[in-house]
Amino acid sequence: MSGNELGLFLRTRREAIAPAEVGLPVGPRRRLAGLRRSEVAALAGVSVEYVTRLEQGRDRRPSPPVLAALGDALRLTPPERAHLYRLSKGADTGFTCRGQDSRAREVRPTIQALLQTLEPSLAVLVDHVGEVLACTPQYRTVAGATGLLDGSPPNLVRFVFTDSRARTAYPDWDQVADDQVATLKQGPFRADPDIAALVDELTITAGDIFTRRLATVPGLAPATGVLRLWHPEARELRLAYETLELPADDGQRLLVHLPADLATSAALYRLTTPPPGAPHPYAVFGPVRTDPPDPDQRRPGLRLV
């Protein structure tokens, strides 16, 4: 595993920001697409040498004011700022919130009931290592056809990296693989014995395609987006997803998928046909809109005061 998650996160965020985003000029001789260390240091009010020490892992305990200044300099979102803080507090790997008995495999009755209310959506409950704990019948119908649920127990991360069918199931496999690693690495992941065991396993079974990402992909996977899934019968499905985190003592998250276009809505209807005479389950609100809304459009019946 990478031993410098804080430095990796700071460096990748620095390299992802265009100078124009922070009001810096872009000269013709500039070679870097992102920010220089000196620019981050100037924006944060710290020395270049200190930024270098943080990125190289020679200093892993910046103070809260420095973390706040770095968050401002790097234009971090609130979830990214929280992640940055967790990484700084996770420099000592001797503590984990979940303890040695860290698996939360039990699904509370209220969560089971919640899954029922989400039907006919494609929803799945997974734990912090990607193990599938429960899902809606519609998710089982659609995802099961790809081979994703064949494991014992099914595990999303293990499927992506060790099952040859995953590259067919996910047309954007590289992005999906990056996101799975990022999800594993949220917070001080090295202290979690279950994640450590899975990482050791995948280091052997998946090799470079996993270890390379472990060393280069920072934590904090996107909580929402559009996933392309290839189904052997329905062909390509475009699914808008949301990630709903459950309380930390569970270590569980709920992934809910909705059709992102009309073609996917129709395909899901064919795959999960309701009883005769029942309304089209995906036509109540239409497909989820995934493009940014036009700010000039106004909802009917509302006026600005």
C-alpha positions as CSV (number, residue, x, y, z in Angstrom):
1,M,0.0,0.0,0.0
2,S,1.0,3.6,-0.4
3,G,2.4,4.9,2.8
4,N,1.8,8.6,2.0
5,E,-1.9,9.0,1.2
6,L,-1.9,12.7,2.4
7,G,0.9,13.6,0.1
8,L,-0.6,11.7,-2.8
9,F,-4.0,13.5,-2.3
10,L,-2.3,17.0,-2.1
11,R,-0.2,16.4,-5.2
12,T,-3.0,15.0,-7.4
13,R,-5.3,17.9,-6.4
14,R,-2.5,20.4,-7.2
15,E,-1.9,18.9,-10.6
16,A,-5.7,18.9,-11.4
17,I,-6.2,22.7,-10.9
18,A,-5.6,25.0,-13.9
19,P,-3.8,28.3,-13.0
20,A,-6.7,30.3,-14.4
21,E,-9.0,28.7,-11.7
22,V,-7.1,30.5,-9.0
23,G,-6.5,33.7,-10.9
24,L,-2.9,33.0,-12.1
25,P,-1.7,33.9,-15.6
26,V,-0.8,31.2,-18.0
27,G,2.3,32.2,-19.9
28,P,3.5,30.7,-23.2
29,R,6.5,29.0,-21.5
30,R,4.5,27.2,-18.9
31,R,4.9,23.4,-19.1
32,L,2.7,22.2,-16.2
33,A,-1.0,21.8,-16.7
34,G,-1.6,22.2,-12.9
35,L,-0.2,24.4,-10.2
36,R,3.4,24.6,-9.1
37,R,4.3,23.9,-5.5
38,S,5.4,27.5,-5.2
39,E,2.0,28.7,-6.3
40,V,0.2,26.5,-3.8
41,A,2.6,27.7,-1.1
42,A,1.9,31.3,-2.0
43,L,-1.9,30.8,-2.1
44,A,-1.8,29.0,1.3
45,G,0.6,31.3,3.0
46,V,3.2,28.6,3.7
47,S,6.7,27.9,2.5
48,V,7.5,25.9,-0.7
49,E,9.7,23.7,1.4
50,Y,6.7,22.8,3.7
51,V,4.5,21.9,0.8
52,T,7.3,19.7,-0.5
53,R,7.6,18.0,2.9
54,L,3.9,17.3,2.9
55,E,3.8,15.9,-0.6
56,Q,6.9,13.7,0.0
57,G,5.5,12.4,3.3
58,R,8.3,13.9,5.5
59,D,5.6,15.9,7.4
60,R,2.2,14.2,7.9
61,R,0.7,16.3,10.7
62,P,-0.2,19.7,9.4
63,S,-2.2,21.9,11.8
64,P,-5.9,22.6,11.3
65,P,-5.2,26.2,10.1
66,V,-2.7,24.9,7.5
67,L,-5.3,22.3,6.4
68,A,-7.9,25.0,6.0
69,A,-5.4,27.2,4.0
70,L,-4.5,24.3,1.7
71,G,-8.2,23.5,1.2
72,D,-8.7,27.1,0.1
73,A,-5.6,27.1,-2.1
74,L,-6.6,23.8,-3.8
75,R,-10.3,24.8,-4.1
76,L,-11.4,21.6,-2.3
77,T,-15.0,20.8,-2.0
78,P,-16.5,20.1,1.5
79,P,-16.2,16.3,1.1
80,E,-12.6,16.7,-0.1
81,R,-11.8,18.9,2.9
82,A,-13.2,16.3,5.2
83,H,-11.1,13.7,3.5
84,L,-8.0,15.8,3.8
85,Y,-8.6,16.2,7.5
86,R,-9.1,12.4,8.0
87,L,-5.9,11.7,6.1
88,S,-4.0,14.0,8.4
89,K,-5.4,12.3,11.5
90,G,-4.7,8.9,10.0
91,A,-1.0,9.3,9.9
92,D,-0.8,7.0,12.9
93,T,-2.2,3.7,11.7
94,G,-2.6,2.3,15.2
95,F,-6.2,3.3,15.5
96,T,-9.4,2.4,13.6
97,C,-12.9,3.5,14.3
98,R,-14.3,0.0,13.7
99,G,-11.7,-1.9,15.8
100,Q,-10.6,-5.4,15.1
101,D,-14.1,-6.8,14.7
102,S,-14.8,-4.3,11.9
103,R,-17.2,-6.1,9.6
104,A,-20.8,-5.0,9.7
105,R,-22.5,-7.8,7.8
106,E,-25.9,-7.6,9.5
107,V,-28.5,-5.7,7.5
108,R,-31.0,-3.9,9.8
109,P,-34.7,-4.5,9.2
110,T,-35.2,-0.8,8.5
111,I,-32.6,-1.0,5.8
112,Q,-34.3,-4.0,4.3
113,A,-37.6,-2.1,4.4
114,L,-35.8,0.8,2.7
115,L,-34.6,-1.4,-0.1
116,Q,-38.2,-2.5,-0.7
117,T,-39.4,1.1,-1.0
118,L,-36.7,1.7,-3.6
119,E,-38.1,-0.9,-5.9
120,P,-38.2,-1.0,-8.9
121,S,-34.9,0.9,-8.8
122,L,-31.6,-1.0,-9.1
123,A,-30.3,-0.6,-5.5
124,V,-27.5,-2.6,-3.7
125,L,-26.2,-2.4,-0.2
126,V,-22.4,-3.0,0.2
127,D,-20.0,-2.8,3.0
128,H,-16.6,-1.0,3.3
129,V,-14.8,-3.7,1.3
130,G,-17.3,-3.9,-1.5
131,E,-19.1,-7.1,-0.3
132,V,-22.8,-7.2,-1.5
133,L,-25.0,-7.5,1.6
134,A,-28.5,-7.1,0.0
135,C,-30.1,-5.8,-3.2
136,T,-33.4,-5.2,-4.8
137,P,-34.8,-8.0,-7.1
138,Q,-34.3,-5.6,-10.1
139,Y,-30.6,-5.2,-9.3
140,R,-30.2,-9.0,-9.0
141,T,-31.9,-9.4,-12.4
142,V,-29.7,-6.9,-14.2
143,A,-26.4,-7.2,-12.4
144,G,-26.7,-10.9,-12.1
145,A,-26.6,-11.4,-15.8
146,T,-23.1,-9.8,-16.0
147,G,-21.6,-12.2,-13.5
148,L,-21.2,-9.6,-10.8
149,L,-23.1,-11.6,-8.2
150,D,-21.5,-15.0,-8.8
151,G,-18.9,-14.7,-6.0
152,S,-19.4,-16.3,-2.7
153,P,-20.0,-13.8,-1.3
154,P,-20.3,-11.3,-4.2
155,N,-17.8,-8.5,-4.0
156,L,-17.7,-5.5,-6.3
157,V,-14.0,-4.8,-5.9
158,R,-13.0,-8.4,-6.4
159,F,-15.3,-8.7,-9.5
160,V,-13.7,-5.7,-11.1
161,F,-10.1,-6.8,-10.7
162,T,-10.2,-10.6,-10.9
163,D,-13.2,-11.5,-13.1
164,S,-12.5,-11.4,-16.9
165,R,-16.2,-10.6,-17.5
166,A,-15.8,-7.2,-15.7
167,R,-14.1,-5.6,-18.7
168,T,-17.1,-6.5,-20.8
169,A,-19.7,-5.5,-18.2
170,Y,-18.0,-2.1,-17.7
171,P,-17.2,-0.3,-21.0
172,D,-15.4,2.3,-18.9
173,W,-13.5,-0.3,-17.0
174,D,-10.5,1.9,-16.2
175,Q,-12.6,4.5,-14.6
176,V,-14.6,1.9,-12.7
177,A,-11.3,0.4,-11.4
178,D,-10.0,3.7,-10.3
179,D,-13.2,4.5,-8.5
180,Q,-13.2,1.1,-6.7
181,V,-9.6,1.8,-5.4
182,A,-10.5,5.3,-4.4
183,T,-13.5,3.9,-2.4
184,L,-11.2,1.5,-0.6
185,K,-8.8,4.3,0.3
186,Q,-11.3,6.7,1.9
187,G,-9.9,7.8,5.2
188,P,-6.9,6.0,7.0
189,F,-7.6,2.8,5.2
190,R,-4.3,1.1,6.1
191,A,-5.6,0.7,9.7
192,D,-8.6,-1.4,8.7
193,P,-7.8,-5.1,8.9
194,D,-10.5,-6.1,6.4
195,I,-9.3,-3.7,3.8
196,A,-5.7,-4.6,4.4
197,A,-6.6,-8.3,3.9
198,L,-8.4,-7.5,0.6
199,V,-5.5,-5.4,-0.6
200,D,-3.0,-8.2,0.1
201,E,-5.3,-10.6,-1.7
202,L,-5.7,-8.4,-4.8
203,T,-2.0,-7.5,-4.9
204,I,-1.4,-11.2,-5.6
205,T,-4.4,-12.1,-7.7
206,A,-4.7,-8.9,-9.8
207,G,-1.1,-7.8,-9.8
208,D,0.0,-4.5,-11.5
209,I,-3.5,-3.4,-12.6
210,F,-4.4,-3.1,-8.9
211,T,-1.1,-2.1,-7.3
212,R,-0.4,0.6,-9.8
213,R,-3.7,2.2,-8.9
214,L,-3.1,1.7,-5.2
215,A,0.0,3.8,-5.6
216,T,-1.4,6.6,-7.8
217,V,-5.2,6.9,-7.2
218,P,-6.1,9.1,-4.2
219,G,-9.2,8.4,-2.1
220,L,-12.6,10.0,-2.4
221,A,-14.5,8.3,-5.3
222,P,-17.4,10.3,-6.9
223,A,-20.6,9.8,-5.0
224,T,-22.7,10.4,-8.0
225,G,-22.4,10.1,-11.8
226,V,-23.4,7.9,-14.7
227,L,-22.3,4.3,-15.0
228,R,-22.3,2.5,-18.3
229,L,-23.2,-1.2,-17.9
230,W,-23.2,-3.8,-20.7
231,H,-26.0,-6.3,-20.4
232,P,-25.9,-9.5,-22.6
233,E,-29.6,-9.0,-23.5
234,A,-30.3,-5.3,-23.2
235,R,-26.9,-4.2,-24.5
236,E,-25.6,-0.9,-23.1
237,L,-27.4,0.6,-20.1
238,R,-26.6,4.2,-18.9
239,L,-27.4,4.3,-15.2
240,A,-27.3,7.5,-13.1
241,Y,-26.2,6.5,-9.6
242,E,-26.2,8.0,-6.1
243,T,-24.2,6.8,-3.1
244,L,-26.0,7.0,0.2
245,E,-23.6,6.5,3.2
246,L,-25.1,4.8,6.3
247,P,-23.9,5.7,9.8
248,A,-20.2,5.1,10.4
249,D,-20.8,2.3,12.8
250,D,-22.2,0.2,10.0
251,G,-19.5,0.8,7.4
252,Q,-22.2,0.3,4.8
253,R,-23.4,2.3,1.8
254,L,-26.4,2.1,-0.5
255,L,-25.9,2.5,-4.2
256,V,-29.1,3.5,-6.1
257,H,-29.2,3.3,-9.9
258,L,-31.8,5.0,-12.1
259,P,-32.1,5.1,-15.9
260,A,-30.1,8.0,-17.4
261,D,-31.9,8.0,-20.8
262,L,-35.0,6.8,-22.5
263,A,-33.3,3.8,-24.1
264,T,-32.1,2.6,-20.7
265,S,-35.6,3.2,-19.2
266,A,-37.2,1.0,-21.9
267,A,-34.5,-1.7,-21.6
268,L,-35.0,-1.9,-17.8
269,Y,-38.7,-2.2,-18.3
270,R,-38.2,-5.1,-20.7
271,L,-35.8,-6.8,-18.3
272,T,-37.9,-6.3,-15.2
273,T,-41.4,-6.7,-16.6
274,P,-44.1,-5.9,-14.0
275,P,-47.4,-7.8,-13.7
276,P,-49.9,-7.3,-16.6
277,G,-51.7,-4.0,-16.3
278,A,-49.1,-2.4,-14.0
279,P,-47.9,1.1,-14.9
280,H,-44.4,1.5,-16.4
281,P,-42.2,1.7,-13.3
282,Y,-39.6,3.9,-15.0
283,A,-42.0,6.3,-16.7
284,V,-43.4,8.1,-13.7
285,F,-40.8,10.8,-13.8
286,G,-38.9,9.8,-16.9
287,P,-35.1,9.2,-17.1
288,V,-32.8,11.1,-14.7
289,R,-31.5,14.3,-16.2
290,T,-27.7,14.2,-16.0
291,D,-26.7,17.4,-17.9
292,P,-26.4,20.7,-16.0
293,P,-29.7,22.6,-15.8
294,D,-30.2,25.7,-17.8
295,P,-30.1,28.6,-15.3
296,D,-32.4,30.6,-17.5
297,Q,-35.2,28.0,-17.3
298,R,-37.8,28.5,-14.5
299,R,-40.1,26.0,-13.1
300,P,-43.7,26.7,-14.1
301,G,-45.8,28.2,-11.4
302,L,-42.9,29.7,-9.5
303,R,-41.7,33.3,-9.5
304,L,-38.7,34.9,-7.9
305,V,-39.4,37.3,-5.0
